[in-house]
């Protein structure tokens, strides 16, 4: 059992007493016990229950608002991670760990880009030429090759360090051990199945779907996702075909209009997918919200990647052979890619601001609407000013669940993917991405502390697919290889002198460059282990602690009733001797233990053992 020490506010006052359970643990336990008796999701579907959610804690929430969720901290990426974890749980906290580390590492990428830019300036001697032909233009192909190598290796370094950092935090929080708890996970509110005998034990009624039902649902869901992705690709092809027809007919603005149309199409199809994905994932019959959200997140990323990148792949690799490159761009297809990158990052910046304003605006509107209705009900003598209580205001807030978290991840992962795969077309995009990431970090913190209900504090484990970050770590690892292939293809088939080679030599160079890049990525991955030496040592010590405590519990089983009296000193000495080899230095775990009734005879500062 872990002992959580009190935290201190800025004034030194304790904000929570020493306890064996944090507030997020209490929320999970309350949910487990309440849902043993009441099916809250069913009652909400039957309109017998309007809503149920954990309440915000006043003191802790206002501390986070003051010290974390303010835009004045925009330029700082250090965060009170432990406080965020204590309040929101590990699932949401790991999102902010990922986002904070990404901001810091993006600053490193900017420094590397400045180095390449400095090399170009030394070569050209012109500031204007360096800015408008390299950072914002499409020339100096040798510098872009160096930028591609730096970007690919930088991201592999980031992913390896992120995995190591997450394992460190999971060890700090005690979540890196096997999840043997029987406390229920958050149930999927969209799951409904009739009670029937379990496939394992027929004497027990179960609400789980059968294996054949889940397999059939997964197949139908995958086919539906594939069909919608094909439809998306057809939409992109039609838009560029119209743009090419306009360009050939003498309307040079045809491809510019096509570029803006693609940006609109990306957002429109995204809203269609948000509705359709719910129906498709419902077919898979997931009982728990974590499984439902993981499946939806993976499908959403695959769709978003096709939706956003298909136009770029078409322009970069197919347009010159089919429709022909735009005539009003000096560098043809490459210049058009640069133009599209600017539009994309502007669009993501606008939608980040939208992500802040809409939830908070809806909250203020609901409060204002209720105030107006109250005045109508109470008549002319009603007071003009009405302040809604802290508890009542939470009922007006939007929910923050799996769909909202998937949206937040996509708001980060998609611009990151553009930097990784097409960043060499616009080296300045590393600066634009840092602005997007930093703004998103504070926007999400603002949203969680001011505009949404308190989310359920779901617990992550290192045993799930992709580790503690789940499916998003799988997505990041996919991006490393996608970035490698795309950058090598852009260099070989679009940059001089390689684009003038014959196809056989181009393919040989492409496969060789991909192989070399993958070898370098594997080397970086192996040089930075997933579990650092400190965490590995802590895990061994914790395992030793569990073994010793199990042994002591067995030894003391027959002595618990005889502790008071002469045997106390002997047992105390036995405990000290047994626990001496496993004392931890610098660990966040409580490592020494005692039998419960020993506390009546003398206070141990470091020892306790769980009663049976």
N, C-alpha and C positions, 0 to 999 in steps of 0.2 A: 504494500500500500504506500502511496506517495503522500507526503505531508506538504501542503501548499502554504508557503509563508506569506504573511500579509504584504500587500503593496502599499506604497506611500504616494500621496499626492504631492503637488508642488510645495504645499505648506508643511509637509512632513506628517500630516495626519493619515492614519490608517484608513483605507477605503474598503477593506474587507478583512475579516478576522481570519486567523489561522484555521485551516479546515482541511479535511481529507477529500472534500468534494468541491470542485469549482461550480460556478453558476451554470456553465454549459453542461456539466455532468448532471446537475439537478434537473435541468430541463429535459435531458434525455431520459432520466429515470422517471420523471413525472409523466412524460409521454408514454413510456412503456407501461406504467401502471394504469393510467387512464384508459388507454386503448385495450387493456385486458377486459374492461367492462363495457366500454362504449365504442362503437364503430363510428368515429367522428366523420370520416369521409362519406360513409353511407348516409348519415344524418344530414350532412350538407347537401348531398344529391337529392334527398327527399324534402329539402327546404325546412327541416326541423331545426337546423343549426345554421346560423348565418356564416360564421367563420370561427376559426380557432388558430391561435398563433402564440408564440412566446412574447412576453412583454419586454419592452426596453427597460433597462436599469437607469434611473435618473442620473446618479452621480457618475457612473462609469461612462455613460453616453455623452454627458456634457464635457467630461475630460477629453474624450476622443474628438469631439467637435472643436474644442479649443486648441488641442495640441497636435492634431493629425489631419483633420478634414477641412482645412482652410486653404484657400487659394494662395495665401501669402507664403506658404511652404512649397510653392510650385517648383522652385529651383533646387529644393533639397529632396533627396531620395532616401534618406534614412527614415525609418519608420519604427514606431513602438510595437514591434511584432508580437512580443509576449502579451502585451495588453490587448491587442487585436485578437489574439488567439483565445485569451481568457474570456473575451466578450462574444466573439462570433464562432469559435470553433476552428478546427484545423482545415476544413475544406475551403472556406473563404480566405483564411489567413494565408494558405499556400498560394492562392491567386495573387495576393499582394507581395508575397516573397518573390514570385516569378516576375511580377511587373517591376518591382523595385530593382531587382538585379538586372533586368533588361535595360532599364534606364541608365544604370551605372555602366554597363558594358557598351551601350550605344555611344556613350561619351568616349570610350576607348576607340570605337570605330570612327568617330568623328576626328579624333587625333590622328589616326592612321590615314584618313582621307586628306587631312591637312598636309601630312607628309608627302603624299603623292602629288597634291596640288602644288606644294613648294617645289618639287622636282620639275613639274611642268613649267612653273614660272621661271626657274633657273634656265631651263632649256629655251623658253621663248623670249624671256625678258619683257613681257608685256602683261600688265595686270588685266587689261580689258580682254586680251586674247585668252588668258587663263580662265577667267570667270565665264565668259560667254561662249567659249568654244570647248571648254572641258567640264566645268562644274554644271553649267546649264546648257551645254551644247553637245556636239556629237563627234568631235575630232580627238586626235592624240590617242590612237588605238593602243599603243604600247603601255600608256599609263592606265588605260581601262583594263588591260590584262592583269597588271599588278593589283588593281583594285579588286578584280574578281577573286584572285588568289587570297588576298587579305580577308575579304568578306566570308568566303567559304570556311577558312580556318578559324576566323574569329567566332563564327557561329558554333562550330564544333566545340571550341573551347568553352563558350557560354553554356552549351547544353551539358557538358561534362561537369562544369563547376556548379550548375544549377542542381543537377542530380545529387551531387555531394552535399550541397548546402541544405537541400530538403531532407536528406537522411540525417544531417546534424540536428535540424530542428525537430524532426520526428523523435529522435533519441532524447532531446531535451524535454519534449512533452510527454514522453513515455508511450508513444503510439507506434513504436517500431517493433513491438513484440507481437506474438500471435494473438489474433482477436478471438479469444475464447469466451467472450461475454455473451450471455443470453438476453441482454437488453435489446429490444427490438429496434431495427433500423426504421427510418421514416418510410412509411408505406406510400406507394404510388396512388395518388388520389383518383387517377383515371382507370385503375385496375378494378374490375368487378367480375367475380366468378362465383357460381353457386357452390355451396359447401358439399363436398363429396368425400368418400373414404380416401385416405391417403394411399399413394402407391407403395409406400414403405410399410405403413401399419394401417390395416383396414379398419381397426377399431377406433381410429382417430379421424375426425372430420378435418379436411384440409381445403383451403381456398386456392391452392396453387393449380396452375394449368398443367396438363399432362405434357410429357416430352413430345409426343406427336403433334399436339396443338402448337407448342412453341416452335417446333421445326417448320411446320406449315406456315405459321405467321412470319417467321424470319425470312422464308423464301419469298412470300408475297411482298413483304416490306422491301427486300433487296430489289425485286423486279420493278416495283413502283419507283424506287429511287433511281434505278438505271434509266427508266423511261423518261423521267423528268429531266435527268441530266442530258439525255439525247435531245429532248425538246429545247433545252437551253442552248446547246451547241447550234442547233438549227436557227434559233433566233439571232445569234451572233452572226452566223453566215449570211442571213438575209439582210441584216443591217449593213454589213460591209459590201454586199453585192449592190445594194441601192446606192451607197456612197461612191462605189467605183463607177456605176452607171452615170451618176451626176457629174463626176470628175471628167469622164470621157466625153460627155456632152458639152464641155466647156465651162461647167460650173465648178470652179476651183475650190469652192467652200464645201463640196460634197463630203470629203473625208473629215473635215472639221465637225460638220453636223453629225456624221456617223460616230465620231468619238464621244460627243456629248450624249448621243442616243444610247451608246453602250453603257455609259455611266448611269443613265436613268434606268436602263433595262436591268442592270445589276441590282439596283435597289428595289425595283418593282417585283422582279422574280423572287427576291429574298422574302418579301412579305407574303407572296404566294406560298413559298416553301415553308415559312413559319407555321402556316395553317396545315399544309399538306403533311409536313413531317410528323405532327401530332397524330394524325390518322394512321400514317404508316407504322410508326413505332407502337401504337396501340395494338396493332396486329400481332406483335411479338409477345404480348401478355406478360409484361414485367410486373411482379408483385411489389418490388421495392423501388423507391424513387431514384436511388443511386444507379441501379441497372438501367432504368428508363432513361435517365439523363446521359449516361455514358453512351448508350446506343444512339440517342438523338444527336449528341455532340459529334460523334464520328461521322454520321451521315451528313450533318450540317456542314462540317468542314469539307467533306468531299464535294458536296454541291457548291459551296461557296468558292472553293478552289477552281472548279470548272467554270462557274459563273463569272468569276473575276479574271481568270488567267487565260481562258480560251481566246479572247480577243487579242491578248498580247502575244500568245503563241502564233495566232494566225498572222498578225502583222510582222512578227519577227522571222517566221520561217516559211510561210506559205503565200503571203500576199504578192511578193515579187514574182512568183511563178504563175499566179492565177489572174488576179485583177490588175497587177502592176502597182508600183509604189505611187503615193500621192505626188502630184506635180507641183504643188505649192509649198513643199518642204524642201529646203536646200539639200538635205542629206537623205532624201527618200524615206524608206521605211524606218531607218534608224532615227532620223529626226522626228518622225511621227510617233515613235515609241517614247521619246523624250517628252513630247507634248502630252501624251496620254498619262505619263507618270505624274506630271504636275496636276492634271485634272483629278487623278485618283486621290492624291494626298490632300488636295483642297476639299474634296468630298468627305473624306474620313474626318478631317478637322471640323467641318460643319456638323457632322452627325455626332461627334463627341460633345459639342455644345448642346445639341438637341438632347443628348442623353442626360445632361444636367438639368436643363430647363423644364422639360416636359413633366417628369415625376413631381418636381417641386411645385410647378405651376398647377398641376392637377390637384395636389394637396391643398394649396391655397384656395383654389376654385371650390372644392368640396366644402371647406370650412365656411367660405363666404356664402355659398348656396344655403347651407344649413342655418346660417345667421339670418339670411333673408326670410326663410320659412318660419323661423322662430318669431321674428317681428310680426309676421302676418298672423300667426297663431295667438300671440299674447296681446295683440291690439296696440292702440296708440300709446298706451301707458308703459310699454316695454322699454327697458333701458337701452340707450343707443349703443353702448359698448358691451360686448360680451366676450369674455376670454375663455376659450375651450380648455379643459383640463388636459394635463399631459397624457393621461390614460385614454381619454376620449379622442384626442387628436390621432392616436395611433390607429384607431378604427378607420380613419379617412385615408390612411397611407396605402400606397400600392404594395403588393407582395413582391418579395425578392426570392425567387425560387430557382429551379434548374434552368428554365428557359431564359431568365434574365442573366444567369451566370454564363450560359453558353454564348449569349449575345455579347457579354463583356469580353470573354475570351476571344471571340471572333474579331471584335474591334481592335484587338492587339495583334492577334496572329496574322490577320490578312495584310495589314501594312508591313509587318515584319517580313512576310513572304515576298512582297513586292521588292523590298530592299534586297533580300537575299537573291532573288532570281533575276530581277531586272534592274538592280541598283547601278550596274555599270553604264546603263544608258543615261542616268542622271545621278552622278556622284553626290550632288547636293542633297539627295533624298535622305541621307543619314541624319542631316540636321532637321529636316521636316519630320522624320520619324520620331526623333527625340521630343519634338514639340507635341506630337500626337500622343506618345506614351506618357509624358509627364502630365499633360492635361487630362488624360484618361485616368491616371492614378488618383489625382485629386477629385476628379468628377465622380469616380466610383466611391471614394471615401465620403464625399459630400452626400451622395445619394443614399448610402447605407445608414448614415447617421442623422439625416434630416428629412428624407422623403419616402422611405420605405419602412414597412414593418420589420421587426427583428427576424431574420431568417432562422430556420431551424439549424442548430449547431451540429451539422453532420460531422462524423469522425472519419478521417482517412486512415488507411493502413498501408504498410509497405507491401502487403501480400497481393493487392489487387493488380490488375494488368497495367503495366506502365509505371508501377510504383505508387507512391503517395499522390502524385499529381494525376494519376489515372490515365485516361485516354489522351489527355493533352500532352503528356510526355511522349506518347506514341506519335502524335502529330508533329511534335518538334523534331523527333528523330527522322520522321519521313521528310521533313523540310530540309534536313541536312543533305540528303541524297538528291532531292529535287533541285536544290540550289546548285549542287555539283554538276548535274547533267545539263541544266539550263545554261549555266555560265559557260561551260565548255562548248555547248552548241552555238551560243551567241558569238563566241570568239572565233570558232572555226568557220562558221558559215556566213558571218556578217562582217568581220573585221579584216582589214588588209594586214598582211599579204595573203592570208589563208583563203579568203573568199574567191580568189582567182585560180586556186588550184583545181585540179580535176577531182571528181567525186571520190575516186578510190583513195587518193592521198588524204582527202579531207576526212574520210571515215576512219582511216588508220590513225590520224592525228587525234580525232575525237575520242576513239576508244582508249588510246594511250593516255591522253590527258585525264579522262575520267578515272582510269585505273590508278594513276599516280595520286590524284586527289583523294580517292577513297583510301588508299594506303596511308596517306598523311592523316586523314581523319581517324582511322583505326589506331594509329600511333598515339594521337592526342587522347583518344578515349582510354587507351591502356595506361598512359602515363598518369592520368588523373583517375584514381579508383573511385567507384561509386560510394564506398564507405571509407572515410578518412581513418587514419591510425587511431586518433582519439576516440572516435565513435566505436571502432572495433574493440578497443580496450574497454570502453564503458559497457558494451554489450556483454563481453566475457565476464566482467565484474558483476553485472546484474544477474547473469545466469548463475554465477557462483553464490550470490546472495540468496537466490530462490532455492538453490539446493541446500544451503546451510539452514535456512528457515524451515524448510520441509523436514530436515533431520531433527532440528530442535523441537519442532511441534510434536513430532513422534515421541521424542524422549520425555517431553514434559506432559504428555497426555495423561499419565497416571499420577502426576504430582500436583496438578492444579489445585486440588482441594486441600493440600497439605502445605501450601506456600507460607501462610501466615505463621510466624514463629521462628524456630531455629533453622529451618531449611532455606530461609530467604537469602542469607549471605552466600550459601553454597551455590544456589541457583544463579545469583547475580555473578558470582565468579565464573561459573560454567559458561554463562552467556558471554561474558567479556572474553574469555579464552577462545570460545568458538568463533566469535565474530571478529577477532583481532586480524586474521589474515585478509579480510575482505573490506577493510575500511577504504573508502574512496576519498580521493583528494580532488577537489574541484568539480565533483559531480553534482548534479541537481537532484539526485535521488537520495531518499532517506535510507541509510544503510544498516543501522543497528536496531536491535529489537529487544522486547521484553515480554514476559507473561503478563496478562492484564492485571491480576491482583497485586502484582509487585508495586504498582503505583500507590497502594495504600500504605506501604511501609517505607518508601523512600523514593524520591523523584529521580528518574533517570533523564538526563538531558538528551540522550541520543538513542535510547533503546525502546523498542516496542515490538510486540508480536501479535498477530491477529488472533482473536478468540476463535475457537472452532465453531 
